[in-house]
Amino acid sequence: MLENVEVPEGMNKEVLEHLMYPHNYGKLENPSAVGVAVDNVTGEYVIMYLELNKEQITDVRFATNGCQDTVVVGSMFTDMILTQKTSYAQKAVEKIYEKLGSSMSEKQRVCADMVFTAFMAALKNYENLQNGKTEEAHILNMKESCETKEQENE
């Protein structure tokens, strides 16, 4: 879609694609698992919806009220894990960090962590449901906030 678009200096073309046209965004009807990561300081959240066939991710969607960094990471991560086993998805976190590079700011890293935390919460929700616990979603609160000290001083 971005064949004729000039990519800004320092920006990865794949990142721009996910920013302009996020993949797997929205709610999944009748998911096997739902996980939520919440930043209680800013009120931002990521919801991860998984459709699982045992350890196989057959469908995945995410939703967020977060920033563009959160949307990009959510889009990239869900693309990487779709049709994969959950064990691969847990390793995909490292691959996302490699793709985004060492130039990630502290805020961008926390945004990425929110996506990964929502995924881990969804896996916990699935486990809980398999063990007979009744819960609509598993919610994890973030230890770090997207609101950085740099933003507070602006």
Residue pairs with C-beta under 8 A, 6 or more apart in sequence:
1 17
1 20
1 21
2 13
2 16
2 17
2 20
5 16
7 13
7 16
8 16
10 103
12 99
12 100
12 101
14 76
14 99
15 72
15 76
15 99
15 100
18 71
18 72
18 75
18 76
18 79
19 68
19 71
19 72
22 71
22 72
22 74
22 75
23 75
23 78
23 79
24 60
24 61
24 62
24 74
24 75
24 78
24 79
24 82
25 61
25 62
25 63
25 71
25 74
25 75
26 61
26 63
27 47
27 49
27 61
27 63
28 49
28 50
28 51
28 59
28 60
28 61
30 51
31 49
31 50
31 51
31 59
31 61
32 50
32 51
32 52
32 126
32 129
33 49
33 50
33 52
33 122
33 123
33 125
33 126
33 129
33 138
34 47
34 48
34 49
34 50
34 122
34 125
34 136
34 137
34 138
35 47
35 48
35 50
35 117
35 118
35 119
35 120
35 121
35 122
35 123
35 124
35 125
35 137
35 138
35 139
35 140
36 45
36 46
36 47
36 48
36 118
36 121
36 137
36 138
36 139
36 140
37 45
37 46
37 48
37 113
37 114
37 115
37 117
37 118
37 121
37 139
37 140
37 141
37 142
38 44
38 45
38 139
38 140
38 141
38 142
39 45
39 110
39 114
39 142
39 145
39 146
39 147
40 141
40 142
40 145
41 145
41 146
41 147
42 145
42 146
42 147
43 65
44 64
44 65
44 66
44 67
44 70
44 114
44 146
45 64
45 65
45 66
45 114
45 118
46 62
46 63
46 64
46 66
46 70
46 74
46 114
46 115
46 117
46 118
47 62
47 63
47 64
47 118
47 137
48 60
48 61
48 62
48 115
48 118
48 119
48 121
48 122
49 59
49 60
49 61
49 62
49 63
49 122
50 57
50 59
50 60
50 119
50 122
50 123
50 126
51 57
51 58
51 59
51 60
52 58
52 86
52 126
55 85
55 86
55 87
56 83
56 84
56 85
56 86
57 81
57 82
57 83
57 84
57 85
57 86
57 89
58 83
59 82
60 78
60 81
60 82
61 78
62 74
62 75
62 77
62 78
62 115
62 118
64 70
64 71
64 74
64 114
64 115
66 111
66 114
66 146
67 111
67 146
69 107
69 108
69 111
69 112
70 111
70 112
70 114
70 115
70 146
73 96
73 100
73 111
73 112
73 115
74 115
76 96
76 99
77 92
77 93
77 96
77 115
77 116
77 119
80 89
80 92
80 95
80 96
81 88
81 89
81 92
81 119
84 92
86 123
89 119
93 116
96 112
96 116
97 104
97 112
100 108
100 112
104 112
105 148
106 148
106 150
107 146
107 148
107 150
107 151
110 142
110 144
110 145
110 146
110 148
111 146
113 142
113 144
114 142
114 146
117 140
117 142
118 140
120 140
121 137
121 138
121 139
121 140
122 138
124 138
124 140
125 135
125 137
125 138
128 135
128 138
129 135
